[in-house]
Structures are given as C-alpha cells and as structure tokens.
C-alpha cells in the first residue's frame, strides 16, 4: 500500500472474502469509481484488463460493468466497444475518448493551468471568489464538449439493439437532486444525457434534466454503483467483483496541514457509499456460508480492489496530457500486478 508518495505498488489485490472453485469461467463484474481526471487511472486498468481478456476468456466472463462520473465514461466505452467489436475496439474507444478530453490546444492548456492553480489554492483554505454555474455565460460549454466526444465514439441510438440476453449489464449512477434518490441508468436507458448527469458536479455544471427530473453527479449517490451489478438473475450473479477505486481506502500517516486534511476528507467522503455496499456483500456472503440462504439467486461473491494512491484530490480536474498518460500507465501497471496475482 502506498503511503501517499506515488509508489506504484499493487493495493488490496487479495480477496476480501473467498469462494469455492466452480466449473467454467468465473463471472466478473467491474465497478469503476468516479473522480474526475483521476479516472484516467481506471482507463489504464481497463486497457490492461482488455489486453489480456482474450487470453483469459476461458477463465473470466464479464457479466456487468458500472461507473459513476468519469467512471461511467470508462464503463460505457468498454461496454460499447466489447459489444461492437471486442476488446481491441474497447481499447480504441477508451484511448480516443481520453485523448480528446486532454487539454491539448493553447487556450485549453491555459484554462487547465488556471483550474489546477485555483483548485490547489482552494484546497489549502485560501479565500477565493466563486460563482454559481447558473450565473456564468456559456457554462454548458464543457458539458457540450463531453457530449460531442462521447457521440464521436458511441452510437447511443444503437445501444438498445446491442447484445441480447447474454450481454453484460451496464450501470451508470447519478442522483436525483429534487427527490434525493440514488438512481441508476442501465443498458438502453444509458443516453448521453445520463452520462452527463452522472458527471454533473454541481459547483461546476448545471443540473442535467432527463424526463422532467434534474440530476447531479453520481458521486453524491453510489460511487460506483454495486447493488445493480448484484441484483441480477442467479445465473448472471458475479462470482467476483473487481472495484477500480480512485479514492484510497487507507492512509499510513495522519494528515496535519489544511491541504492534507481536505485531501483525506475528500477521499473518505468519496468512499462512503462504496464501503457500505461492499459491507452488504460481505454480510450476504457470511449468511450464505452459515447456511441461512439456500437459493440459486444467492451466491458468494469475492471482492477485489485495484486502487489509485499517491495523488491529491486537487488534481482531479487536471487534464494535462502528460498527467493523464501517467495515470493510465499506473493503472496498467497495477492491473498487470493484479492479474499476475490471479494466476
């Protein structure tokens, strides 16, 4: 486990519960936590998993993938790519989306530098002016750009016809800001607006309206969605849940500066829903192993975490191309270590 210094060691690759061996490939669900630019790490993890998927197809079968915010972008890209062309297509879509999201032209780089400086100072407690996104002209420009990028690689109109009964489940998380409900969009309900809603951070973007309801970033609800991945017919229930975790679970040192305290508070807040859902899975596993459930819809699910460590939360808005590639490379490295432990 990294102590926050950026070491690329594998974290939490060992299972949190165990299952008996089963015949046939292990059914896998992948949950991608959100966290802005840091989810480039998840793109790297998924890129490495996809590169090895063909070799491991007799060992693993993907039955579901979920995500919130940037994790939803990754989950959608993988799901769509697998159903339209296979693992190589999914990798191409991930690479294309993240290449287009990076700040590459002169104006975008200047804007990115300003955002990076602002968020760092804000995390240190420096008093800075702030403006509601509803008071900023053309504030939806970033959302329009994300929509254009997604539609460049994803034919949303084709989603309802993809796959069939055996296709993996796709789950995108958001929160209904008026009702306060945690909501998920699955399969054919995953539109470009659903992904924008999942990534609508309220201090930066206006709420996204879908069918007369307004939604904010899924980071306020399920980060990432897990329940929907488990609430499927028994024969599609995952044997293993792989969580790509953006907010570190543990820290070896107590934060003392304002920046360190703000960073750890951000991490803990981002993990609340995830830990609650994983604890529920562990409790179900305990009941099954104790013989309280004897039904095919209830199976033991092993959970694993592939975790990002070593980065301050202020860089979650940093779209510098070199920084994004650094995160992707780290994701590939930790995914490779995770797969090596699975052999």
C-alpha positions in Angstrom: 0.0 0.0 0.0 1.3 3.4 -1.0 1.7 5.9 1.8 0.7 8.8 -0.5 4.1 9.3 -2.2 3.0 7.9 -5.5 4.6 4.5 -5.3 3.1 2.2 -8.0 2.6 -0.8 -5.7 -0.4 -3.0 -6.0 -3.0 -2.4 -3.3 -5.8 -4.6 -2.0 -5.4 -7.2 -4.7 -6.2 -10.0 -2.3 -9.8 -11.1 -2.0 -11.9 -9.7 0.9 -13.9 -13.0 1.0 -13.3 -16.4 -0.5 -15.4 -18.7 -2.7 -15.2 -22.3 -3.6 -13.9 -23.3 -7.1 -16.5 -23.5 -9.8 -16.7 -25.1 -13.2 -16.4 -22.9 -16.2 -15.2 -19.3 -16.4 -15.5 -17.0 -13.4 -18.2 -14.4 -13.9 -16.8 -11.0 -13.3 -18.4 -7.6 -12.7 -16.3 -4.4 -12.7 -17.2 -1.3 -10.8 -15.4 2.0 -11.8 -15.3 4.7 -9.1 -15.6 8.3 -10.2 -13.1 11.1 -9.5 -12.6 13.4 -12.4 -9.3 13.2 -14.2 -8.1 10.6 -11.8 -10.4 8.1 -13.6 -7.7 8.1 -16.3 -6.2 5.6 -13.9 -9.3 3.4 -14.4 -8.9 3.7 -18.1 -5.4 2.3 -17.8 -6.6 -0.5 -15.6 -9.3 -1.4 -18.1 -6.9 -1.1 -21.0 -4.6 -3.7 -19.4 -7.5 -6.0 -18.5 -8.8 -5.8 -22.0 -5.4 -6.5 -23.5 -5.4 -9.8 -21.5 -9.1 -10.6 -21.9 -8.7 -12.9 -25.0 -6.1 -14.9 -23.2 -8.2 -15.1 -20.1 -11.6 -15.7 -21.8 -11.7 -19.3 -20.6 -11.1 -18.0 -17.0 -13.3 -14.9 -16.9 -16.6 -13.8 -18.3 -17.7 -10.2 -17.9 -21.3 -10.1 -16.8 -21.5 -6.4 -15.7 -19.7 -3.1 -15.6 -20.7 0.1 -13.8 -19.4 3.5 -13.2 -20.0 7.0 -11.8 -18.9 10.3 -13.3 -15.6 9.7 -15.1 -16.0 6.0 -14.2 -19.3 6.0 -16.1 -17.4 7.3 -19.2 -14.9 4.4 -18.9 -17.6 1.8 -18.2 -19.7 2.9 -21.2 -16.6 2.9 -23.5 -15.7 -0.6 -22.5 -19.2 -2.0 -22.7 -19.9 -0.5 -26.1 -16.6 -1.5 -27.5 -16.9 -5.1 -26.4 -20.4 -5.4 -27.9 -19.5 -3.7 -31.2 -16.0 -5.1 -31.9 -14.4 -6.8 -29.0 -11.6 -5.9 -26.6 -9.4 -4.1 -29.2 -12.3 -1.9 -30.1 -13.0 -1.1 -26.5 -9.3 -0.1 -26.0 -9.5 2.1 -29.1 -12.6 3.9 -27.7 -11.0 4.4 -24.3 -7.9 5.8 -25.9 -9.9 8.1 -28.2 -12.1 9.5 -25.5 -9.2 10.3 -23.2 -7.1 11.7 -26.0 -10.0 14.1 -26.8 -10.6 15.0 -23.2 -7.0 16.1 -22.7 -6.1 19.8 -22.7 -4.0 20.0 -25.9 -4.5 23.3 -27.7 -3.1 26.6 -26.3 -6.3 28.0 -24.9 -7.3 24.7 -23.3 -3.9 24.4 -21.7 -4.1 27.9 -20.3 -7.6 27.2 -18.9 -6.3 23.9 -17.4 -3.4 25.6 -15.7 -5.8 28.2 -14.2 -8.2 25.5 -12.9 -5.2 23.5 -11.5 -3.9 26.5 -9.6 -7.4 27.5 -8.4 -8.2 24.1 -7.0 -4.9 23.7 -5.3 -5.2 27.1 -3.5 -8.9 26.4 -2.6 -7.8 23.1 -1.0 -5.3 25.0 1.1 -8.1 27.2 2.5 -7.2 30.3 0.5 -10.3 32.6 0.3 -11.1 32.7 -3.5 -14.1 34.1 -5.3 -16.7 31.6 -6.6 -19.6 31.9 -8.9 -22.7 29.7 -9.4 -22.6 27.8 -12.7 -26.0 29.2 -13.3 -24.5 32.7 -13.4 -21.7 32.0 -15.9 -22.4 32.6 -19.6 -21.8 29.5 -21.8 -21.2 27.4 -18.7 -22.6 24.4 -20.5 -19.7 24.5 -23.0 -17.8 21.8 -21.1 -20.8 19.6 -21.0 -21.5 20.1 -24.7 -17.9 19.2 -25.4 -18.1 16.0 -23.4 -21.3 15.1 -25.2 -19.7 15.7 -28.6 -16.7 13.5 -27.6 -19.0 10.7 -26.4 -21.1 10.8 -29.5 -18.0 10.6 -31.6 -17.3 7.1 -30.3 -20.7 5.9 -29.1 -23.8 5.5 -31.2 -26.4 5.9 -28.4 -29.3 5.2 -30.7 -27.8 1.7 -31.3 -27.5 0.8 -27.7 -31.0 -0.8 -27.2 -30.3 -3.2 -30.0 -26.8 -4.3 -28.9 -26.1 -7.8 -27.5 -29.1 -9.5 -26.1 -29.9 -11.5 -23.0 -26.3 -12.6 -22.5 -24.8 -9.1 -22.8 -23.0 -7.7 -19.8 -25.1 -5.3 -17.6 -24.2 -1.6 -17.9 -24.9 0.6 -15.0 -24.4 4.4 -14.7 -25.0 6.2 -11.4 -26.5 9.6 -10.7 -28.6 11.4 -8.0 -32.0 13.0 -8.4 -31.3 16.3 -6.8 -35.0 17.1 -6.2 -36.1 13.8 -4.7 -32.7 13.0 -3.2 -32.9 9.5 -4.7 -29.9 7.5 -5.8 -30.7 6.5 -9.3 -29.1 4.3 -11.9 -29.4 4.1 -15.7 -29.0 0.6 -17.2 -28.4 -0.7 -20.7 -30.9 1.0 -23.1 -31.6 3.8 -20.6 -27.9 4.9 -20.8 -28.1 8.0 -23.0 -25.6 10.8 -23.5 -27.6 12.8 -21.0 -27.4 10.0 -18.5 -23.6 10.1 -18.6 -23.6 13.9 -18.4 -25.9 13.7 -15.4 -23.5 11.2 -13.7 -20.7 13.8 -14.2 -22.6 17.0 -13.4 -20.5 18.3 -10.5 -22.9 20.9 -9.1 -20.2 23.6 -8.3 -19.1 23.5 -11.9 -22.1 22.4 -14.1 -25.8 23.0 -14.2 -28.0 20.0 -13.3 -29.0 17.8 -16.3 -32.7 17.3 -17.0 -33.9 13.9 -18.0 -37.7 13.2 -18.4 -38.6 16.3 -16.3 -36.2 15.4 -13.5 -32.9 17.0 -12.7 -29.8 15.2 -11.8 -26.4 15.8 -10.3 -23.1 14.0 -10.2 -23.3 10.3 -9.1 -20.5 11.0 -6.6 -23.3 12.0 -4.2 -25.0 8.6 -4.5 -23.4 5.4 -5.5 -19.7 5.7 -6.2 -19.6 3.4 -8.1 -22.9 1.5 -8.4 -22.6 -2.0 -7.0 -26.1 -3.1 -6.0 -27.4 -3.2 -9.6 -24.5 -5.4 -10.6 -25.5 -7.9 -7.9 -29.3 -7.7 -8.4 -29.4 -9.9 -11.5 -30.7 -13.4 -12.1 -28.8 -16.1 -10.2 -27.1 -17.5 -13.3 -25.6 -14.0 -14.0 -24.6 -13.1 -10.5 -20.9 -12.3 -10.5 -18.5 -14.7 -8.8 -16.1 -11.8 -8.4 -16.5 -8.0 -8.2 -13.4 -6.0 -9.2 -13.5 -2.4 -7.9 -11.3 0.2 -9.6 -11.0 2.5 -6.7 -10.0 6.2 -7.2 -10.2 7.3 -3.6 -7.6 5.5 -1.4 -9.1 3.3 1.3 -6.2 3.7 3.7 -3.5 6.2 4.7 -0.4 5.4 6.7 0.0 8.9 8.1 -2.3 11.3 9.9 -3.0 14.5 7.8 -2.0 17.6 9.6 -1.9 20.5 7.1 -5.1 22.0 5.7 -4.3 20.6 2.3 -3.8 17.1 3.7 -6.9 17.3 5.8 -9.0 18.4 2.8 -7.5 15.6 0.7 -8.3 12.9 3.2 -11.8 14.3 3.8 -12.4 14.1 0.1 -11.2 10.5 -0.1 -13.3 9.4 2.9 -16.4 11.1 1.6 -16.0 9.5 -1.8 -15.7 6.0 -0.3 -18.8 6.1 2.0 -21.3 4.5 -0.4 -18.8 2.1 -1.8 -17.8 0.7 1.6 -21.4 0.4 2.6 -22.3 -1.6 -0.5 -19.2 -3.9 -0.1 -20.0 -4.5 3.5 -23.5 -5.6 2.5 -21.9 -8.1 0.1 -19.7 -9.4 2.8 -22.7 -9.8 5.1 -24.6 -11.8 2.4 -21.5 -14.0 2.0 -21.4 -14.7 5.7 -25.1 -15.6 5.7 -24.7 -17.9 2.7 -21.6 -19.6 4.2 -23.6 -20.0 7.5 -26.3 -21.8 5.6 -29.0 -19.2 6.0 -29.7 -18.9 2.3 -30.3 -22.0 0.1 -31.4 -20.5 -3.2 -29.6 -20.2 -6.6 -30.1 -16.4 -6.7 -27.8 -16.1 -3.7 -24.1 -16.9 -4.3 -20.9 -15.9 -2.6 -19.1 -13.0 -4.4 -15.4 -12.3 -3.9 -14.5 -8.7 -4.0 -11.1 -7.2 -5.0 -9.9 -3.6 -5.2 -7.4 -2.1 -7.7 -6.6 1.2 -6.1 -5.1 4.5 -7.0 -2.9 6.1 -4.4 -0.5 9.0 -4.1 -2.4 11.9 -5.7 -4.0 15.0 -4.2 -7.7 15.5 -4.9 -7.0 19.0 -6.3 -5.6 17.3 -9.4 -8.9 15.6 -10.2 -9.6 18.5 -12.6 -6.1 18.4 -14.2 -6.4 17.4 -17.9 -2.7 17.8 -18.8 -1.9 15.1 -21.4 1.2 14.0 -19.6 -0.6 13.7 -16.3 -3.4 11.7 -17.8 -0.9 9.4 -19.5 0.9 9.0 -16.2 -2.3 7.9 -14.5 -3.1 5.5 -17.4 0.4 3.9 -17.2 0.0 3.5 -13.4 -3.4 1.9 -14.0 -1.9 -0.6 -16.5 0.9 -1.4 -14.1 -1.4 -2.2 -11.1 -3.8 -4.1 -13.3 -0.9 -6.3 -14.6 0.1 -6.9 -11.0 -3.5 -7.8 -10.1 -3.8 -10.3 -13.0 -0.4 -11.8 -12.0 -1.8 -12.5 -8.5 -4.8 -14.1 -10.1 -2.6 -16.7 -11.9 
